[in-house]
Amino acid sequence: MTDSVRSGTPRENSYFRKGCNPYAETGRSKLQSHRVSLNQQIIKAMRLRTGAENLLRECLCFPLIPLGLKETKDVDFVVPLKDFIQEHYSENPAEYEDQILDLMDLRQAVRTPSRSEAGVELLSSYYTQLGFLETRFFLSSRHPGLFFTWYDSMTGLPACQQHLSMEKASVLFNMAALLTQIAARADRCSPAGLHCSMTALQRAAGVLTQLRETYTHTPSFDLSPAMQTMLVGLMLAQARECFFEKAVLAGTINQFCSLLRLAQEAAWLSDTYALVNQSIAQAPIKEHVPAAWCHTVQVKQQHYQALAHYLVSIALLDHQLNPGDDTDQQDKTMSELYTVMPEELPPLNILRSRKHRQRLGKAHLRSAIKGHEEALRVQSLCKSLKKIDIFQEILRVSHKRSLTKYTELEQEDDFDLMNGPNIIGKTSQQIEIIQPQVSSAKVVDLFQKLGPPAAFSARQKWTAPRKIRLQPGDWEQGFTLRDDAAVQVTGLDPSCAAAGFGLKDGDIIVKVAGKDCKWSSRSEVMNLLQNMPVDGVDIQVVSPQGLEPAQLPKSATLSVGLSKTYSLSCWALDEGKNMKGKKVSKKLSFLSWGSKNTKKAASTVCLPLAVDGSRHPASSSDAPFSNLPDWSSLY
């Protein structure tokens, strides 16, 4: 039945109708096949145009290296500051109890700042407040009895000092660390997030630079100049990485010159991380830096170097020199790519020859594959990085991309195993340090009731306020006033009535008729005296007193056969010795470097160098960390 139906003429109502053969070639099917072919060509062209952007998207997800905050112990300011106010300023310390408690609350808040710009402003406010505190209560020769303990952010070892510089340096470090955490948390898949990360890292580098240049003698290794130099380089390298990601995110034009310029940006970024890796490898930094940092820097160095080779191979393999192309521009771009041209051929000879382009492009692909394999190997050696899936995924996709591109090429030249020549790194924008404004925070001095810092500071001791009765006309005939904010009595006539009541030349008027005048201007004080009642007015004045002689820093240096030794500074007051005329150094080191002197005894006492500020020039070989790399060539 079936055979007869198939062999005979189909019936009108038969199931098998004409045109049901799916393999029948009609005009519609021919048109559809041609349309499919055209669509495939269009899709291929679009992939070629946007391939670079899509293939580089994974680099946007590389994690950044943030710094951890330094931890500290509580500090009780109450008793030491009260004693200092009573003894030095001769004022009632109970009137400043609220201000001392506010200072302690502020320090407590600084220990756990929010990971935002508000947290940075909080640290900046406390740092500015410490400047006021140092002026009011701290001297190089005397301390109010406060001990500041901070833990090293790398090793966790504690460091304790009475110097307020330890507190200020640690706050600066935490400010930089907070900026790096803000950069690491930003959404780097958007231009705004990349700009936020890059700016935060540049600001962190600026804070670390100020820390390195201002506080050079600190007992904590994470605050040492060597560590700060390395961290500044790391922050700038990560900022440059954000700049590279921003350039990729904006869209890569899949053209010959554009790909080569992007390859040079990747090579420049790889060279930057190579410099950071060289700095980390220096002793004693390598003993203190976490292993995950070392491996992350090495992975990024290898990854971006391999990426540069891949981009050059794409430019050589997928783009041919056409009659309408800008030959001079391509020739110039190609000549700037290498130190020495491969096989010493002119750039135009390579560009015009398909054979040379294929050979050089495959060589760069082999170098890219080797670089990605090395990055995967280094990543597999670190337990911390193995737990970060995004690291392995990015490196795996990058390696697979280069390997797939290599296998797509013809294999007749596989016996030629030439490696891609080194690519000269070049950048279109220098990543500069953003200078911090850490002391520009608008804060109110908690102890402004003590008076203007120019007069009422730890450098000048004052007598207790004493009351003097002035009658109308006394101030006009017996003395004059000068200065604003801490008005001073000058030109006192010893025979006037005010002098008879105990007024002295150089006294500061602190109150007039019960009104506080420490911050009053000269005109305001004159108005109060001019409008005094007929029976007179009571004023309160204070007189300056001399301070105790400066203390000598005694340091016992133990050599014991070492080329470098540490000197532990011990503070003790030498009674009967007047240091008048000597210039006391403001920055006295807790730990200071010293060079071995075989002509001296093993134990020496060094007094003059720490007091008069003199310093003997040291040779470059004796200077610690003198072999650190110079960052100026890259930033």
TAVENNOR-V221638 format. One record per residue. N is the residue number from 1. RES is the residue in one small letter. OMEGA is omega in radians with two decimals (NA if undefined). Layout:
BEGIN
<<N	RES	OMEGA> <N	RES	OMEGA>>
END
This chain:
BEGIN
<<1	m	-3.14> <2	t	-3.12> <3	d	3.14> <4	s	3.13> <5	v	-3.09> <6	r	-3.07> <7	s	-3.10> <8	g	3.13> <9	t	-3.09> <10	p	3.09> <11	r	-3.07> <12	e	-3.12> <13	n	-3.12> <14	s	3.12> <15	y	-3.11> <16	f	-3.11> <17	r	-3.13> <18	k	3.14> <19	g	3.11> <20	c	-3.14> <21	n	-3.10> <22	p	-3.11> <23	y	3.12> <24	a	-3.06> <25	e	3.14> <26	t	3.10> <27	g	3.11> <28	r	-3.12> <29	s	3.09> <30	k	3.12> <31	l	3.14> <32	q	3.11> <33	s	3.11> <34	h	3.11> <35	r	3.10> <36	v	3.13> <37	s	3.10> <38	l	3.12> <39	n	3.11> <40	q	3.10> <41	q	3.11> <42	i	3.13> <43	i	3.12> <44	k	3.12> <45	a	3.12> <46	m	3.08> <47	r	3.10> <48	l	-3.12> <49	r	-3.06> <50	t	-3.07> <51	g	-3.10> <52	a	-3.13> <53	e	-3.08> <54	n	-3.09> <55	l	-3.13> <56	l	-3.08> <57	r	-3.03> <58	e	-3.11> <59	c	-3.14> <60	l	-3.03> <61	c	3.12> <62	f	3.12> <63	p	3.05> <64	l	3.12> <65	i	3.07> <66	p	3.08> <67	l	3.07> <68	g	3.13> <69	l	3.04> <70	k	3.09> <71	e	-3.11> <72	t	3.06> <73	k	3.08> <74	d	3.09> <75	v	3.12> <76	d	-3.12> <77	f	-2.89> <78	v	-3.03> <79	v	-3.12> <80	p	-3.10> <81	l	3.08> <82	k	3.12> <83	d	-3.13> <84	f	3.13> <85	i	-3.11> <86	q	-3.05> <87	e	-3.03> <88	h	-3.08> <89	y	3.11> <90	s	3.10> <91	e	-3.13> <92	n	-3.08> <93	p	3.14> <94	a	3.14> <95	e	-3.10> <96	y	-3.11> <97	e	3.13> <98	d	3.14> <99	q	3.12> <100	i	3.11> <101	l	3.07> <102	d	3.09> <103	l	3.12> <104	m	3.09> <105	d	3.12> <106	l	3.11> <107	r	3.11> <108	q	3.12> <109	a	-3.13> <110	v	-3.12> <111	r	-3.13> <112	t	-3.13> <113	p	3.07> <114	s	-3.13> <115	r	-3.12> <116	s	3.12> <117	e	3.09> <118	a	3.08> <119	g	3.09> <120	v	3.11> <121	e	3.09> <122	l	3.11> <123	l	3.11> <124	s	3.11> <125	s	3.13> <126	y	3.11> <127	y	3.09> <128	t	3.11> <129	q	3.09> <130	l	3.06> <131	g	3.05> <132	f	-3.11> <133	l	3.13> <134	e	3.12> <135	t	-3.05> <136	r	-2.89> <137	f	-3.03> <138	f	3.04> <139	l	3.09> <140	s	-3.11> <141	s	-3.07> <142	r	3.14> <143	h	-3.10> <144	p	3.10> <145	g	3.12> <146	l	3.11> <147	f	-3.13> <148	f	-3.12> <149	t	3.10> <150	w	-3.12> <151	y	3.13> <152	d	-3.09> <153	s	-3.13> <154	m	-3.03> <155	t	-3.09> <156	g	-3.13> <157	l	-3.12> <158	p	3.04> <159	a	-3.06> <160	c	3.11> <161	q	3.00> <162	q	3.14> <163	h	3.09> <164	l	3.11> <165	s	3.07> <166	m	3.12> <167	e	-3.10> <168	k	3.12> <169	a	3.14> <170	s	3.09> <171	v	3.08> <172	l	3.12> <173	f	3.13> <174	n	3.09> <175	m	3.09> <176	a	3.12> <177	a	3.14> <178	l	3.10> <179	l	3.09> <180	t	3.09> <181	q	3.05> <182	i	3.12> <183	a	-3.11> <184	a	-3.10> <185	r	-3.10> <186	a	3.11> <187	d	-3.07> <188	r	3.02> <189	c	3.12> <190	s	3.12> <191	p	3.13> <192	a	3.12> <193	g	3.10> <194	l	3.10> <195	h	3.11> <196	c	-3.14> <197	s	-3.10> <198	m	3.14> <199	t	3.13> <200	a	3.13> <201	l	3.08> <202	q	3.09> <203	r	3.09> <204	a	3.09> <205	a	3.09> <206	g	3.11> <207	v	3.13> <208	l	3.08> <209	t	3.09> <210	q	3.10> <211	l	-3.13> <212	r	-3.07> <213	e	-3.04> <214	t	-3.04> <215	y	-3.04> <216	t	-3.09> <217	h	3.13> <218	t	-3.09> <219	p	-3.12> <220	s	-3.04> <221	f	-3.14> <222	d	3.07> <223	l	-3.10> <224	s	3.12> <225	p	-3.14> <226	a	3.14> <227	m	3.13> <228	q	3.10> <229	t	3.12> <230	m	-3.10> <231	l	3.09> <232	v	3.10> <233	g	3.12> <234	l	3.14> <235	m	3.13> <236	l	3.08> <237	a	3.12> <238	q	3.05> <239	a	3.09> <240	r	3.07> <241	e	3.08> <242	c	3.10> <243	f	3.10> <244	f	3.11> <245	e	3.10> <246	k	3.10> <247	a	3.11> <248	v	-3.11> <249	l	3.14> <250	a	3.13> <251	g	3.14> <252	t	3.10> <253	i	-3.06> <254	n	3.08> <255	q	-3.02> <256	f	-3.07> <257	c	-3.13> <258	s	3.13> <259	l	3.13> <260	l	3.11> <261	r	3.09> <262	l	3.08> <263	a	3.11> <264	q	3.04> <265	e	3.10> <266	a	3.10> <267	a	3.09> <268	w	3.10> <269	l	3.09> <270	s	3.09> <271	d	3.12> <272	t	3.10> <273	y	3.06> <274	a	3.10> <275	l	3.06> <276	v	3.12> <277	n	3.09> <278	q	3.12> <279	s	3.13> <280	i	-3.11> <281	a	3.14> <282	q	3.02> <283	a	0.07> <284	p	-3.09> <285	i	-3.05> <286	k	3.10> <287	e	-3.05> <288	h	-3.10> <289	v	3.09> <290	p	-3.12> <291	a	3.13> <292	a	3.10> <293	w	-3.12> <294	c	-3.10> <295	h	3.11> <296	t	3.13> <297	v	3.14> <298	q	3.12> <299	v	-3.13> <300	k	3.09> <301	q	-3.13> <302	q	-3.09> <303	h	-3.09> <304	y	3.04> <305	q	3.09> <306	a	3.10> <307	l	3.09> <308	a	3.10> <309	h	-3.14> <310	y	-3.13> <311	l	3.09> <312	v	3.14> <313	s	3.11> <314	i	3.14> <315	a	-3.11> <316	l	-3.03> <317	l	-3.02> <318	d	-3.10> <319	h	3.08> <320	q	3.14> <321	l	-3.12> <322	n	-3.13> <323	p	-3.10> <324	g	-3.11> <325	d	3.10> <326	d	-3.06> <327	t	-3.12> <328	d	-3.14> <329	q	3.12> <330	q	3.11> <331	d	3.14> <332	k	-3.13> <333	t	3.14> <334	m	-3.12> <335	s	3.13> <336	e	-3.06> <337	l	-3.05> <338	y	3.00> <339	t	3.06> <340	v	-3.13> <341	m	3.12> <342	p	3.13> <343	e	3.10> <344	e	3.10> <345	l	3.04> <346	p	-3.11> <347	p	-3.12> <348	l	3.09> <349	n	3.11> <350	i	-3.08> <351	l	-3.08> <352	r	-3.11> <353	s	3.10> <354	r	-3.14> <355	k	-3.14> <356	h	3.12> <357	r	3.14> <358	q	-3.11> <359	r	-3.13> <360	l	3.11> <361	g	3.10> <362	k	3.09> <363	a	3.09> <364	h	3.09> <365	l	3.09> <366	r	3.10> <367	s	3.10> <368	a	3.14> <369	i	3.11> <370	k	3.13> <371	g	3.11> <372	h	3.10> <373	e	3.10> <374	e	3.10> <375	a	3.10> <376	l	3.13> <377	r	3.13> <378	v	3.13> <379	q	-3.13> <380	s	-3.14> <381	l	-3.08> <382	c	3.14> <383	k	-3.12> <384	s	-3.13> <385	l	3.11> <386	k	3.12> <387	k	3.14> <388	i	-3.05> <389	d	-3.06> <390	i	3.11> <391	f	-3.11> <392	q	-3.12> <393	e	3.13> <394	i	-3.12> <395	l	3.14> <396	r	3.14> <397	v	3.14> <398	s	3.12> <399	h	3.14> <400	k	3.14> <401	r	3.13> <402	s	-3.12> <403	l	3.12> <404	t	3.11> <405	k	-3.13> <406	y	-3.13> <407	t	3.12> <408	e	-3.08> <409	l	3.07> <410	e	-2.98> <411	q	-3.05> <412	e	-3.10> <413	d	-3.07> <414	d	3.12> <415	f	3.12> <416	d	-3.06> <417	l	3.10> <418	m	3.08> <419	n	3.13> <420	g	3.12> <421	p	-3.13> <422	n	-3.11> <423	i	3.11> <424	i	3.09> <425	g	-3.12> <426	k	-3.11> <427	t	3.13> <428	s	-3.12> <429	q	3.08> <430	q	3.09> <431	i	-3.06> <432	e	3.08> <433	i	3.06> <434	i	-3.11> <435	q	-3.09> <436	p	3.05> <437	q	-3.00> <438	v	-3.10> <439	s	-3.11> <440	s	-3.14> <441	a	-3.12> <442	k	3.13> <443	v	3.11> <444	v	3.09> <445	d	-3.11> <446	l	-3.08> <447	f	3.13> <448	q	3.07> <449	k	3.10> <450	l	3.13> <451	g	3.12> <452	p	-3.11> <453	p	3.14> <454	a	-3.13> <455	a	-3.06> <456	f	-3.13> <457	s	3.14> <458	a	-3.13> <459	r	-3.09> <460	q	3.11> <461	k	-3.06> <462	w	3.07> <463	t	3.06> <464	a	3.12> <465	p	3.08> <466	r	-3.03> <467	k	3.12> <468	i	-3.14> <469	r	3.11> <470	l	3.06> <471	q	3.11> <472	p	3.13> <473	g	-3.11> <474	d	-3.04> <475	w	3.13> <476	e	-3.05> <477	q	-3.00> <478	g	-3.09> <479	f	3.09> <480	t	-3.13> <481	l	3.09> <482	r	3.11> <483	d	3.04> <484	d	-3.10> <485	a	-2.94> <486	a	-3.12> <487	v	-3.01> <488	q	3.08> <489	v	-3.13> <490	t	3.14> <491	g	-3.09> <492	l	3.06> <493	d	-3.09> <494	p	-3.10> <495	s	-3.11> <496	c	-3.10> <497	a	-3.13> <498	a	3.10> <499	a	3.09> <500	g	3.10> <501	f	3.06> <502	g	3.11> <503	l	-3.10> <504	k	3.07> <505	d	-3.10> <506	g	3.10> <507	d	3.07> <508	i	3.09> <509	i	-3.11> <510	v	3.12> <511	k	3.02> <512	v	-3.13> <513	a	3.10> <514	g	-3.14> <515	k	3.14> <516	d	-3.08> <517	c	-3.11> <518	k	-3.11> <519	w	-3.10> <520	s	3.08> <521	s	3.14> <522	r	3.14> <523	s	3.13> <524	e	3.12> <525	v	3.11> <526	m	3.11> <527	n	3.12> <528	l	-3.13> <529	l	3.12> <530	q	-3.10> <531	n	3.13> <532	m	3.11> <533	p	-3.08> <534	v	-3.13> <535	d	3.07> <536	g	-3.10> <537	v	3.09> <538	d	3.02> <539	i	3.07> <540	q	-3.13> <541	v	3.05> <542	v	-3.12> <543	s	3.12> <544	p	3.08> <545	q	3.07> <546	g	3.12> <547	l	3.11> <548	e	3.12> <549	p	-3.12> <550	a	-3.14> <551	q	3.13> <552	l	3.04> <553	p	3.13> <554	k	-3.12> <555	s	3.07> <556	a	-3.05> <557	t	-3.13> <558	l	-3.08> <559	s	3.10> <560	v	3.01> <561	g	-3.13> <562	l	3.10> <563	s	3.09> <564	k	-3.13> <565	t	3.05> <566	y	3.09> <567	s	3.13> <568	l	-3.08> <569	s	3.12> <570	c	-3.07> <571	w	3.11> <572	a	-3.11> <573	l	3.06> <574	d	-3.11> <575	e	3.10> <576	g	3.13> <577	k	-3.13> <578	n	-3.12> <579	m	3.14> <580	k	-3.11> <581	g	3.10> <582	k	3.08> <583	k	-3.07> <584	v	3.13> <585	s	-3.13> <586	k	-3.10> <587	k	-3.13> <588	l	-2.98> <589	s	2.98> <590	f	3.04> <591	l	-3.13> <592	s	3.14> <593	w	3.05> <594	g	-3.13> <595	s	3.14> <596	k	3.07> <597	n	-3.05> <598	t	-3.12> <599	k	-3.13> <600	k	3.12> <601	a	-3.10> <602	a	-3.13> <603	s	-3.12> <604	t	3.06> <605	v	-3.07> <606	c	-3.12> <607	l	-2.95> <608	p	-3.02> <609	l	-3.10> <610	a	-3.04> <611	v	-3.04> <612	d	3.06> <613	g	3.14> <614	s	-3.09> <615	r	-3.13> <616	h	3.12> <617	p	-3.14> <618	a	3.11> <619	s	-3.11> <620	s	3.14> <621	s	-3.14> <622	d	-3.09> <623	a	3.14> <624	p	3.09> <625	f	-3.12> <626	s	-3.09> <627	n	3.08> <628	l	-3.08> <629	p	3.10> <630	d	-3.07> <631	w	-3.01> <632	s	-3.10> <633	s	-3.09> <634	l	-3.04> <635	y	NA>>
END
